[in-house]
Amino acid sequence: MVANNGKFAVVLLSGGLDSMVAGGLAREAGYGILALSIDYNQRHRVELRAAARVAEALNAIRHIVLPLDLTAFGGSALTADIAVPKSGVGDEIPVTYVPARNTIFLSLTLGLAEVAGASDIFIGVNALDYSGYPDCRPEFIDAFQKMATLATKAGVEGHPIRIQTPLQYMSKADIAREADRLGLDAGISWSCYDPTPDGKHCGLCDSCRLRSKGYQEAGLPDPTIYATQP
């Protein structure tokens, strides 16, 4: 596998704004990109088409879409017949939280990184403007990094795979500005948890509200088409 400067990273690519910017920062840092998206039969599977667009825009060496049907577990508005809340971002962990999703996805990403010989994993988690998911916190990433070092051949041999979270302490406005600075077309990304039948962002779910808020606070034009303005 050929990489820029002989180094490459696995980017966990959902198709959303955050993962796109994380991938853009990996590219800017000189990494060749191996993109991994998980098809977990999510309600907003349209994001997988966005992930393909983003992978192409990032000049990914390869884009893997891995099927993993989490509707067999359910337990979330994204994987079960549970309504996506539209009343605004609250203080509780919302029903759009998919149980242990980042733990599961990072474990798969770690396996791919080790097989591919990647030195780094990039994931677009952040803990400022977000929906309160516990697996987006820096404490979780730190714990996963320790586990990854212990659990892999690469780690035991003294060259552990690094978990990179360049957006960890960014606001959504910061992320919108980074997308603009990197020359990324945010309009090809997808954030909405509950797309309308005609393919628009609903405008009212937590993810739409946070995305819109970020662009407003950044003072940048929002390229997103919303069915209802947040």
TIRO-484442 format. One record per residue (C-alpha): residue number from 1; chain; z, x, y. Coordinates in Angstrom, 3 decimals, always signed. Layout:
   resi   chain          z          x          y
    NUM       A          Z          X          Y
...
***
This chain:
   resi   chain          z          x          y
      1       A     +0.000     +0.000     +0.000
      2       A     -1.093     +1.541     +3.314
      3       A     +1.336     +1.345     +6.266
      4       A     +1.460     +2.506     +9.854
      5       A     +3.037     +5.984    +10.065
      6       A     +3.730     +5.728     +6.348
      7       A     +6.415     +3.054     +6.798
      8       A     +6.393     -0.671     +6.290
      9       A     +8.767     -3.600     +6.270
     10       A     +9.028     -7.013     +4.705
     11       A     +9.174     -9.727     +7.362
     12       A    +10.708    -13.045     +6.292
     13       A     +8.200    -15.283     +8.005
     14       A     +8.966    -18.978     +8.350
     15       A     +6.214    -19.697    +10.853
     16       A     +8.710    -20.359    +13.642
     17       A     +9.007    -18.678    +17.014
     18       A    +11.941    -16.494    +15.979
     19       A    +10.332    -15.033    +12.865
     20       A     +7.089    -14.475    +14.767
     21       A     +8.900    -12.432    +17.422
     22       A    +10.839    -10.509    +14.758
     23       A     +7.524     -9.666    +13.137
     24       A     +6.054     -8.696    +16.491
     25       A     +8.929     -6.309    +17.111
     26       A     +8.445     -4.788    +13.643
     27       A     +4.779     -4.219    +14.416
     28       A     +5.624     -2.739    +17.818
     29       A     +8.040     -0.325    +16.104
     30       A     +5.188     +0.973    +13.991
     31       A     +5.833     -0.802    +10.698
     32       A     +3.076     -2.101     +8.517
     33       A     +4.019     -5.681     +7.675
     34       A     +4.348     -7.364     +4.318
     35       A     +5.030    -11.008     +5.174
     36       A     +6.989    -13.322     +2.878
     37       A     +7.188    -17.089     +3.366
     38       A     +9.095    -19.463     +1.090
     39       A     +7.579    -22.815     +0.177
     40       A    +10.786    -24.658     -0.636
     41       A     +9.108    -28.070     -0.379
     42       A    +10.668    -28.453     +3.036
     43       A    +10.141    -31.609     +5.058
     44       A     +8.294    -29.579     +7.696
     45       A     +5.882    -27.818     +5.336
     46       A     +3.454    -27.634     +8.240
     47       A     +5.367    -24.467     +9.152
     48       A     +3.698    -22.718     +6.200
     49       A     +0.314    -23.146     +7.866
     50       A     +1.868    -21.699    +10.998
     51       A     +3.202    -18.786     +8.939
     52       A     -0.323    -18.025     +7.731
     53       A     -1.564    -18.000    +11.330
     54       A     +1.284    -15.748    +12.432
     55       A     +0.772    -13.344     +9.512
     56       A     -2.860    -12.995    +10.499
     57       A     -1.951    -12.462    +14.163
     58       A     +0.499     -9.721    +13.151
     59       A     -2.180     -8.012    +11.028
     60       A     +0.039     -8.291     +7.970
     61       A     -0.999     -6.100     +5.061
     62       A     -0.291     -9.037     +2.761
     63       A     +1.174    -12.516     +3.104
     64       A     +2.977    -13.905     +0.079
     65       A     +3.907    -17.604     -0.060
     66       A     +6.511    -17.976     -2.794
     67       A     +7.148    -21.454     -4.277
     68       A    +10.819    -22.373     -4.718
     69       A    +11.421    -26.129     -4.807
     70       A    +14.865    -26.654     -3.261
     71       A    +14.473    -30.433     -3.366
     72       A    +15.862    -30.081     -6.894
     73       A    +19.154    -29.208     -5.164
     74       A    +18.830    -31.428     -2.082
     75       A    +21.846    -31.493     +0.188
     76       A    +19.932    -31.132     +3.441
     77       A    +17.811    -33.249     +5.744
     78       A    +15.045    -30.696     +5.136
     79       A    +15.116    -31.023     +1.329
     80       A    +16.333    -34.574     +0.680
     81       A    +15.838    -38.126     +1.926
     82       A    +18.276    -37.678     +4.821
     83       A    +17.315    -38.467     +8.407
     84       A    +16.854    -35.533    +10.762
     85       A    +19.322    -36.017    +13.641
     86       A    +17.752    -36.563    +17.052
     87       A    +20.797    -36.950    +19.314
     88       A    +21.050    -33.328    +20.442
     89       A    +22.676    -30.087    +19.373
     90       A    +26.337    -30.661    +18.492
     91       A    +29.344    -28.541    +17.547
     92       A    +29.293    -29.285    +13.819
     93       A    +27.055    -27.657    +11.211
     94       A    +24.156    -30.143    +11.144
     95       A    +22.631    -31.828     +8.086
     96       A    +19.497    -29.729     +8.631
     97       A    +21.478    -26.789     +7.231
     98       A    +20.017    -25.916     +3.826
     99       A    +22.893    -24.707     +1.602
    100       A    +22.839    -20.896     +1.255
    101       A    +19.198    -20.749     +2.399
    102       A    +19.304    -17.350     +4.073
    103       A    +21.312    -15.903     +1.182
    104       A    +18.649    -17.116     -1.243
    105       A    +15.716    -16.084     +0.934
    106       A    +17.107    -12.658     +1.790
    107       A    +17.784    -11.998     -1.895
    108       A    +14.137    -12.713     -2.676
    109       A    +13.050    -10.609     +0.289
    110       A    +15.264     -7.765     -0.905
    111       A    +13.676     -7.848     -4.359
    112       A    +10.194     -7.732     -2.856
    113       A    +11.165     -4.900     -0.492
    114       A    +12.501     -2.808     -3.351
    115       A     +9.447     -3.329     -5.533
    116       A     +7.095     -2.613     -2.615
    117       A     +9.039     +0.439     -1.456
    118       A     +9.697     -1.039     +1.984
    119       A    +12.421     +0.646     +4.003
    120       A    +13.353     -2.396     +6.083
    121       A    +13.583     -6.165     +6.126
    122       A    +13.124     -8.088     +9.376
    123       A    +14.614    -11.567     +9.753
    124       A    +14.631    -13.636    +12.946
    125       A    +18.215    -14.919    +12.870
    126       A    +20.155    -15.258    +16.111
    127       A    +23.646    -16.459    +16.931
    128       A    +23.406    -17.568    +20.558
    129       A    +21.016    -20.509    +21.001
    130       A    +20.957    -21.881    +17.450
    131       A    +22.110    -24.903    +15.434
    132       A    +25.341    -23.369    +14.159
    133       A    +24.167    -22.368    +10.692
    134       A    +26.755    -20.053     +9.081
    135       A    +24.071    -17.828     +7.537
    136       A    +22.742    -16.802    +10.954
    137       A    +25.938    -15.037    +12.030
    138       A    +26.196    -11.249    +12.314
    139       A    +29.123    -11.278     +9.868
    140       A    +26.829    -12.717     +7.212
    141       A    +24.144    -10.104     +7.854
    142       A    +26.716     -7.304     +7.687
    143       A    +28.023     -8.633     +4.372
    144       A    +24.512     -9.004     +2.966
    145       A    +23.687     -5.432     +3.994
    146       A    +26.687     -4.164     +2.041
    147       A    +25.667     -6.233     -0.975
    148       A    +22.062     -5.016     -0.733
    149       A    +23.222     -1.410     -0.735
    150       A    +25.378     -1.974     -3.819
    151       A    +22.942     -4.153     -5.737
    152       A    +19.705     -2.158     -5.596
    153       A    +18.357     +1.012     -7.166
    154       A    +17.267     +2.081     -3.687
    155       A    +20.824     +1.746     -2.416
    156       A    +22.389     +3.582     -5.348
    157       A    +19.890     +6.428     -4.882
    158       A    +20.935     +6.828     -1.250
    159       A    +18.141     +5.144     +0.678
    160       A    +19.301     +1.539     +1.119
    161       A    +16.934     -1.075     +2.477
    162       A    +17.982     -1.919     +6.027
    163       A    +18.326     -5.511     +7.212
    164       A    +16.946     -5.650    +10.754
    165       A    +17.943     -8.566    +13.014
    166       A    +16.420     -7.695    +16.401
    167       A    +16.981    -11.224    +17.751
    168       A    +20.644    -11.450    +16.710
    169       A    +22.093    -11.576    +20.216
    170       A    +19.115    -13.016    +22.082
    171       A    +19.048    -16.428    +23.695
    172       A    +16.021    -18.651    +23.119
    173       A    +14.918    -17.738    +26.646
    174       A    +15.090    -14.046    +25.696
    175       A    +13.016    -14.775    +22.591
    176       A    +10.403    -16.697    +24.584
    177       A    +10.165    -13.768    +26.999
    178       A     +9.784    -11.313    +24.108
    179       A     +6.939    -13.362    +22.648
    180       A     +5.243    -13.229    +26.033
    181       A     +5.871     -9.489    +26.451
    182       A     +4.511     -8.763    +22.982
    183       A     +1.363    -10.730    +23.761
    184       A     +2.031    -13.232    +20.969
    185       A     +0.570    -16.721    +21.119
    186       A     +3.676    -18.863    +20.652
    187       A     +1.436    -21.911    +20.379
    188       A     +0.509    -20.941    +16.811
    189       A     +4.166    -20.990    +15.707
    190       A     +6.032    -24.081    +14.499
    191       A     +9.665    -25.075    +15.098
    192       A    +10.009    -28.835    +14.565
    193       A    +12.041    -30.163    +11.619
    194       A    +10.442    -33.610    +11.673
    195       A     +6.729    -33.444    +12.567
    196       A     +4.970    -36.606    +13.674
    197       A     +2.130    -37.983    +11.518
    198       A     -0.397    -36.742    +14.064
    199       A     +0.910    -33.179    +13.865
    200       A     +3.077    -32.889    +16.966
    201       A     +6.574    -31.500    +17.433
    202       A     +8.909    -34.502    +17.559
    203       A    +10.663    -33.161    +20.662
    204       A    +14.091    -34.525    +19.731
    205       A    +15.376    -32.541    +16.738
    206       A    +17.689    -29.586    +17.327
    207       A    +14.914    -27.064    +16.824
    208       A    +12.590    -28.741    +19.335
    209       A    +15.366    -29.039    +21.899
    210       A    +16.312    -25.364    +21.553
    211       A    +12.688    -24.240    +21.784
    212       A    +12.041    -26.332    +24.894
    213       A    +15.307    -25.194    +26.490
    214       A    +14.351    -21.586    +25.906
    215       A    +11.035    -21.920    +27.661
    216       A    +12.569    -23.806    +30.562
    217       A    +15.252    -21.149    +31.037
    218       A    +12.700    -18.343    +30.673
    219       A    +10.545    -19.892    +33.397
    220       A     +7.502    -19.719    +31.147
    221       A     +5.009    -22.462    +30.276
    222       A     +5.839    -23.996    +26.897
    223       A     +2.695    -24.085    +24.723
    224       A     +4.253    -26.654    +22.374
    225       A     +2.842    -30.173    +22.110
    226       A     +5.776    -32.606    +21.839
    227       A     +5.514    -36.280    +20.912
    228       A     +8.533    -36.897    +23.167
    229       A     +9.489    -34.454    +25.867
    230       A    +12.879    -32.923    +25.007
***
